[in-house]
Structure formats: structure tokens, C-alpha cells
Amino acid sequence: MRINDNFEKLPESYLFSTVAARLREFKEQNPGVEVIRMDIGDVTLPIPQAAVEAMHRAVEDMAASRTFHGYGPEQGYDFLRRAVAEGDYASRGVDIADNEIFISDGAKSDLGNLGDIFSVDSTVAVTDPGYPVYVDANVIDGRGGRLEDGRWSNFLYLECTAENGFKPVPPAAHADVIYLCSPANPTGTSFSRDELKAWVDYARRESALIIYDSAYCAYISDPAVPHSIYEIEGAKEVAIEVRSFSKTAGFTGLRCGYTVVPEVLKGSDGQGRKISLRKLWLRRQTTKFNGASYIIQRGAEALYTPEGLAQTKANVEYYLENAALIRMRMQDAGFLVFGGVDSPYVWVKSPNGENSWDLFARLLKEAHISCTPGSGFGSNGEGYIRLTGFNTRENTEKAMERLLAVSKNI
Ligand SMILES: *Cc1c(COP(=O)(O)O)cnc(C)c1O
């Protein structure tokens, strides 16, 4: 058999493994030195108690023939679709029907799988820097072209730099599919209503599809920042929204998310006929996916109870306070920073033109802090690092004290 050649085109992703290897090496050479991990990309607090209790009850359901659940609906149980429609959309004045919501085992799967419903010839626009899944999944599907100087010849790159505040703006060129993430990983920046409206207008003009990743919407506190792209008029005709319970409620190890495909969202087939994307996604999911676990979906449902909402909010606020602390201290130390307001991520510019890996090495050696080099998220990330609010408050404070103490040399 012949393999899918696109896998051979994909470069190895060295970012996280190289960070881990560098930390290991440092620890071997400096035994007894405590390194504070400011590069953590996973949540660290346990999941809300309301979800724990609901999952215990769901396990008991599985133990009795009367309440046992076998295969569930591929699109998710009605109880969770209803809770999402009510809790995440109706509550914000957005009308999303239950059957426009597709429950999944997480946002990464959906973001990677959505390529099944659009043409291999589509021009894909991605942000630089950005979440690597958008790029790699489309390369595997055959939409990348050739890799030249770290960039794929068939992609349209949306340049995110300090000049535009690391927020992509609609390009002059046409794109068929655009991946947007707000609040963004890795830069922590988010779109205002007007900025997002410019993207919806672009997509309507170009008959393009926006795939809107709002995995971090729970971190939004600024009322000027929309939680959902559907808060923008006309967005239902151009956007799919992908969400996750991972960063919201600590479900990274439990696995649950959802994708919204509005009924009015259409694409064109080869004859120019308008085809419902919701129908295609339903067909895709019922063919290749057998639904998220009943137990996990009961856990997710419980996040929408008053207790679940309060407990989730408390966890998110803890991370946000860490991020705010990082942002403030880094600013005080004279660094240029982005994000850290409606996001757990703080994006920091290297103060004297050092590249990302050199700054990584210096922070490790002089302050015993680890970070994620920004260059791993795209060429515009060069010269930046990402710090996260996912460590404990105590460690975050300690890390910032260390950083202030050495910042004169950095
Ligand atoms: C973590 C993350 C996801 C993946 O979420 P899962 O639901 O755990 O698969 C998606 N998008 C972004 C930007 C993320 O940072």
C-alpha cells in the first residue's frame, strides 16, 4: 500500500519535547535547584464538585439494567445539548437550536476533523502565531502545498505582530476557510465586537467559512469582548464555533467539547448548489464517531447547575488572577506584554532582541523559571515567550519575585 504522503511533509513538532528535554538537562546539571514551571499548558485544579457528583451518579446508572446506557446519540445526549443551548447561548441572547450543537470528545478532534466537510482545494487562512492543530490537520488533508522557509505554499498566513496587537485583520486576498481563535492561544489576545464584525463581514463578502475556536471563552471578563461569534449579526451564515470543557472546567483528561453548525450555514458543491454544512457534519459524525461517554456528558451537564457554574467560575478566576499577576509584574519589570487579561496566557517580548530560545535559556539559568518559546507557534512568535497562569498562586508569586530580582540582567 501507499501511505498518505502528506505525513512525510509534516516536520516533527519539537516544541514541547524540546522544552522537556532542556528542563531535564538543566535539572541534571543543577541538582537541588527548584525550577518553577511557567510553561504549563494544562489546567491543574481538580474538576468542579458538581461534575464529580454527577459522574458518580452516572456510574451508578451504568450498574443497573434499568438505567444502563449503551451507545448514545453520535451528536450527544439531548440533556447536554439542551444545557449548552440554554447556558452558553440563550443566556447571552443567542438563539442556537439543540440540533445545531454536536457534542464531541473535545475541541482538538473537531478542529482536526472539520476538514472532512470542505474541499481539498480550499485556500485555508491561519494566524501566525497560532494553535498548531489548524495547520497540521490541513496539511494531513492535503491543503498545505510545499513547505518553504517554515511556511506552507497554499496557506494564507494572517500576520499577527506587536503592530496589530497580535490580532489578525481580514486580508485583501480571498480565503475559503479561516481559523480564528479568541481569546487566542498562545498570545492571550481577544477580539472586540468590531474586530470580530470585520471578520464576519469579510467572510460574507468572500463566501468564506470561519472556524471559530473559543476554547477560552470562559476566561472573558471584559464586556466588550464577545463570548461567541454568533453575537455578531450575520455570523450564523458564515461560522462554525468550536468549544471545549477542557480549559473551562478542567475536563482536559475527561474529554468533552462541542461544535455548533447553524442550520443556515451553507457551502457550494461543484455545480454551485448550496449545501447545508450541518447536514454534512451530522453525516460525518454519525459515520466516523460514536459519541462522547454518557458519564462524561452527565459531568458536563452538571457544570450548568448553579453550583457547577459557581465552582467553574472560581477555578477560572484563580487562573485569571495568576495571569493578571504575571502580566503586572512583567510590565513593572519593563517587558512588553500581551494577553493575560481575558486569558490564562501572557505573551512576553524579549527585551533586547534575543530570540525565543535564548530568552528561554536565560530565564531558566538566571531565574529558574521555565516558559514556552514563542517561535514554536509560528515565525512571528520569534522573540517572544508564553507564560501561563496554570501554576499555583504561591509558585506564580515566587516565579515573579525571582524574575524581578534578575530582570536588570535580562
Ligand atoms: C486546549 C485547546 C484546544 C483543545 O481542547 P480539547 O477540548 O481538550 O481538545 C483547542 N483549541 C485551543 C486553542 C486550545 O488551546
The ligand as an SDF file (V2000), in Angstrom:
LIG
                    3D

 15 15  0  0  0  0  0  0  0  0999 V2000
   -6.5410   23.3030   24.5420 C   0  0  0  0  0  0  0  0  0  0  0  0
   -7.0360   23.8310   23.2660 C   0  0  0  0  0  0  0  0  0  0  0  0
   -7.9630   23.1220   22.4870 C   0  0  0  0  0  0  0  0  0  0  0  0
   -8.2520   21.6550   22.7270 C   0  0  0  0  0  0  0  0  0  0  0  0
   -9.1890   21.3870   23.6240 O   0  0  0  0  0  0  0  0  0  0  0  0
   -9.6700   19.9090   23.9120 P   0  0  0  0  0  0  0  0  0  0  0  0
  -11.1420   20.0660   24.0320 O   0  0  0  0  0  0  0  0  0  0  0  0
   -9.0160   19.4880   25.1790 O   0  0  0  0  0  0  0  0  0  0  0  0
   -9.3070   19.0090   22.7670 O   0  0  0  0  0  0  0  0  0  0  0  0
   -8.4910   23.7150   21.3500 C   0  0  0  0  0  0  0  0  0  0  0  0
   -8.0770   24.9340   20.9770 N   0  0  0  0  0  0  0  0  0  0  0  0
   -7.1710   25.6250   21.6740 C   0  0  0  0  0  0  0  0  0  0  0  0
   -6.7510   26.9520   21.1770 C   0  0  0  0  0  0  0  0  0  0  0  0
   -6.6110   25.0900   22.8300 C   0  0  0  0  0  0  0  0  0  0  0  0
   -5.6620   25.7640   23.4830 O   0  0  0  0  0  0  0  0  0  0  0  0
  1  2  1  0
  2  3  1  0
  2 14  2  0
  3  4  1  0
  3 10  2  0
  4  5  1  0
  5  6  1  0
  6  7  2  0
  6  8  1  0
  6  9  1  0
 10 11  1  0
 11 12  2  0
 12 13  1  0
 12 14  1  0
 14 15  1  0
M  END
$$$$
